[in-house]
Amino acid sequence: MESLLVEKQKKMEEYTGLKLYPTYSYWRLYTYGSNLLKHKDRHSCEISVSVCIDNDGPKWPIFIEGKAIDLEPGDAVIYLGCELKHWREDFTGDWQSQVFLHYVDQEGDYADLKLDKRVMLADPPGVEIEINEH
């Protein structure tokens, strides 16, 4: 998903009108009964994208500030993850695959969260990497 995060950065900059830094991404498979409690994200999710990869058919809207948004496979929604409350109600299907891509504004308050403070993409948080320069 980190490759997708980088691949879609230019398109995200076009959509938002901002110069962005990637922070992090993840993929998740939701199953029957899954939900997402109403919340705002941490600051590394200043500009967030939720993408429906595929599902077994039933609609499962994401609610952003009370507005229900249905995503078909291949659809995405861009939103301000740390400003807008978002959630999902109980999932009634068997499975839905989602990917989440997160960015911060290069000129914004959270620019220091570039790469989610990692050394490089795909570097697990909290793991120090020693680089020998010889």
Disulfide bonds with the S-S distance in Angstrom:
none
